[in-house]
Amino acid sequence: MIDVQTDVEGPLESVRFTGLNRGPKIIVMGAVHGNETCGPNAILRAIADCRSGRLPIRRGQVTFVPVANLKAYHQATREGDRNLNRDLREKTIPADYEDRIGNLICAMLREHDVLLDIHSFSGEGVPFIFAGPLDNRAEVEPFRFAKAEGEFAARLGTATVIHGWLDVYGRFLAERERLGFPNRAISEGVGTTEYMRFAGGYGVTLECGAHDDPKSDDVGYAAIVNAFAHVGLIDAPAPPVAMQTAIQITRMFLCEAEGDRIEGPWKTADAIAAGQIIVRRADGSAVTAPSDGFIVFPNRRPQPGDGLCYFGISSPRVF
């Protein structure tokens, strides 16, 4: 009898359903970070419903990838060898596990029109969606589907939509370099959704809630159903706009020295007034909010060179 051992480095599983009528091709991914289990849980539930007929795909095609990073998933860690959702591109000579998986994922993304990437986060906070930029012809993230992506994001079921990530990440890297930290390329900011836009489609990252919150699974599943209804894969009423708050990220505060810290019990999407202290430096000096706005991704355990948090304003964008 063959002694089968658990292989933490493969294979990459995908499940596909194709409707009998023409329609868009959507890909739904989970566990890009291995300790974020709401994606696999929601996706496996949706697969079971597609198979049973409770969620019949009438048009187009859906590809489910329940666990994108199997190594990290088996380890119950965010990363296998490195962060799969950074510097995502095809590598001619892959150097690690995430490179090999990344090559497969990039090929899959190019075959689809729309991406829903399901995540969760550490700490407390409300579910939210990361969307991409406005239409533009810039070199960093040119895009032409902002309207379609915005309408998609606004109807997945969360009250908060955030955008502006890659542009601010580039300025954050420039600030790191100015202060003497090791240089990083802007490609470090490219993950699944950024690659999807590069490949000619559009996509969003859904942050369902805290890692250990069982409600996160339901948020992920509801978003899958809403996504199918919105793009027309299933026979269902068009989902209403759920978005109530749109936030445009405008800057990131950098941890410049050991001891720099967030001032206050902030959570993502918490409102902050102009002049309120956001960061307390190691020397005791304070950094305040430049205007009324919002806190995004506060980092409670930063190392020098890390981001302490993002700062955003009420977005003028129409979704």
N, C-alpha and C positions, 0 to 999 in steps of 0.2 A: 504493500500500500504506500502511495506517495505521501510524504509528510509535507503538507502544504503550510507554509508560513505566511503570515500577513505581509503583503508587499505594500509598504507605505509610499512607494514611488510610482504607483500606476495600477491600472490604466486610467485614462480619463474617460469617465462614463458620460454619455449623452443619450437622451431619449427624445425622439422626434415624432410629432403628429402632423399629418398633412391633410388639410381639408380637400373636399372634392371640387371646390370652386376657387377661382383665383383670388389672391389677397396678399397682403404683406407678409414678410418673413420676420418673426420676432424671436430673439434668443433671451432666455431667462437664466441667470447664473447665480449660484450661491457658493459660500465658503471660499471666496477668493482669499479671505483670511480665515484660517482654520478654526479659530475659537469663536467664530460667529455662526452659530448653528441655526438661527432662525431661517436663513436662506434654504439650506437643505430640508428642514422640516416643512416649510411652506411649499417648496417645489415638489417634494415627494407626495404631499397631500394633493397637489394639483395634478400630478401624473396619475395618481389613483383615480381621481375624478374624471380625467380625460378617458382613461381606460374603461371605466364603468358606464360612461355615457352621462354622468352628472354634469360634465363640463365638455360637451361635444364641440370639436373644432370643425366649423362649417367651411371656412374660407382660409386661404393662406397656409401658413406653416409656423409651428412653434417648435423650437429646439430647447429642451431643458438640460442644463448642466448642474446637477444637484451639488456636486463638490468639485470646485475648480482646482483646489489645492489639497490633494489627498494627503500628502505628507504632513502638512500643517494640521489638517483635520484629525488624522490619527494621533498626532502629538498633542492635540487640544491647545495649540499655540497659534499666535497670529501669523507667524512665518514658518516656512520649512527651512530653506537656506537663506532666504531674504524676502523682502516684501514684494509679492507678486504684483501688487497694484502700483508699483513704481517702475519707471523705465520699461514699460511694456512695449516691446517691439520684437520683430523677428531677428534672431541671432544666428548668423551663419555657423558659428562655432559656440554652442551653448556651454556656459561655464558652470552652471549649477542646475538644480532641480527646477527652480522657477523659470529659468531660461528655456528648458525643454518643454515645460507645460505652456509657457508663454508663446512658443512657436505654434503649438496646436491651437491655442485660444485665438491668436491673431488670425489664423486661417479660417476659423469658424466665424469670427466676427465679420470678416469680409463677405461671407455668404449671406448675411442678413441685412435687414433694413433698420431694425429697431432693437435696442438692448435695454433690458431691465436687470440691473445688478443689485442683488439684495444683501445688505450688510446690517450690522448692529454696532453699538459703541459701548465703551466702558463708562461707568458712572451713571448719573441721572440725566434725564432730559426727555423732551418730547420727540416723537418720530419726525423726520424731515427728509427732504429730497434735495440732492445736488443736481442742478442743471448746468448746461454749458453757456457759452457766450452768446451775445447777439450776432446777427449775421455780420461777417466782416471778411476782408481779404488780407488780413495781417499774416505774417510769416509764422507766428507761434501756433495759433489755433484758428485757421480760416474755417468759416462755417456758413451754410446757406439754409439750414433747417431750424432756425431759432423759433419760428412761429409754431411749427409742428411739434418740436420738442417741448416748448413751453406749454402748449395745450395738453400734451401727454402728461407732463409733470404735475400740472394743476389738477388733474382728475384721478390720480392714483389713490387718493384717500387721506393724505397728510395735510395738515393745516399750514405747514411752513415749507417754502421752497427757497433755496439758497443758490446763488450763482456768483461767478467771478473768481473761481479758484485759481486757474492756471496763470492768469495775468499777475495776480498778487503773489503767487508762489515764485514767479520769476523775479519780482522785486525783492522778495525775502532772500533769495539766493544771492542777489547782488549786495544786499546789506551784510549778509554773512561774510562774503568775500572782502568787503570794505573793512570789516572788523578783524580780519585775519584768520577766519575759520577756513578749513579746507574747501576748495571750490567744488561745486557740483554743477552738472549740466542741467539745462531747463528740461531735458528729456526725463529727468528724475520725477517730474510732475505728471508724467503720462501714465494713466491707468487704463482700465477697460473702456470707460466712456470716452476719454480723450482719443484712444485708438479708434473707437467706433466712428467718431466724427471724422478723423483722418481718413478712414476707409470709405467714407461717403454716405454713412447713415447718421442716425442720432441715437442717443441713449441717456439714461439717468441712473444715478446711484440712489437707492432707497435705504435710508438709515432707519431701521424699524423700531429702535429703542434700545434699552440696555441688554447686554449679552444674556443676563440671567432672568430677564423678564419674560414669562410665558406668553404674555400678550404680544410680544414681538413676532411670534409665529403667525398669529392671526393678522397682524398688520401686513406681513409679507404675502400671505395668501390672498387677502382682500385686494392688494395692489395687483397681483397677477390677474385676478378676475376682472378688475377694472381696466387693466391694460388690454386684455382680450376684447372686452366690450368696446373700448374706445377705438381700437384699430380695426374692429369688425371681424375678428376671428370667430366669435360666437354670436348667436342670436340673443341679444340682451339689450335693454335700453342703454342709451349712452350715459355714462356716469356723469354726475354733476361736478362742477368745480368745487373741490374741497379746500383749496388753498385760501387762506385768510391773510397770511403775512409773506411777503417776498423780500428777501434780504440780499443786497449786493455787497459782497466782501470788498473792502477797499484797502485793507492793510493787515499785516501781521506784526505782532510785537515779539521781538527776539530776546531769548535768554542770553544776556551778554556775559554773565559771570555766575559762578556758583553762589547760590543764595537768592538770585532773582526769583520772584514768585508772583503768582496771581493773587490779587488782593480782593477777597470776597468769595462767597460761595456760588460763583457763577456757573450756569449751565448753558449749553448751546441754545440760542434763540432768546436768552434773557435780555430784556431791554435795559439800557444803561443811559443815563443822562449826561449831557455835555459837562465836563469838569469832574465827573466822578473818577475816583482812583481805580485804575484797572490793574496796574502792575506796581509792585514795591521792589525797588532795586536792592541789591545786597548792601549798598551804602546808606540805605534808608530813604533815598529820594523816591518820589512818586511819579508815575506816568499816568496821565489822565485821559479820559475819552475826549477826542478832538471835537465831537459833536454828539447830538443824540444818536443812538444807534443800538447795536446788538453785539453780544458776545457769541463767538463761534469756536467750538473745539478748545475749551480751556484745558491746558496741560498742567496737571498737579505735580508731576515729577519730572520737570525739565532738566536737561543737561545743557551746559553752555553750548550755544550754537543751535539749539532747538527752538521751535516756536513756542511762545508762552500761550498765545491765543490769536485767533483772527478777530478783526473788528469789521462790522458791516453796518450799512445804513439802509433805510427803507428804500427799496428798489423802485426806480421810475419805470421799470419795464412792465409792459402789458402782457399778461399771460392769457 
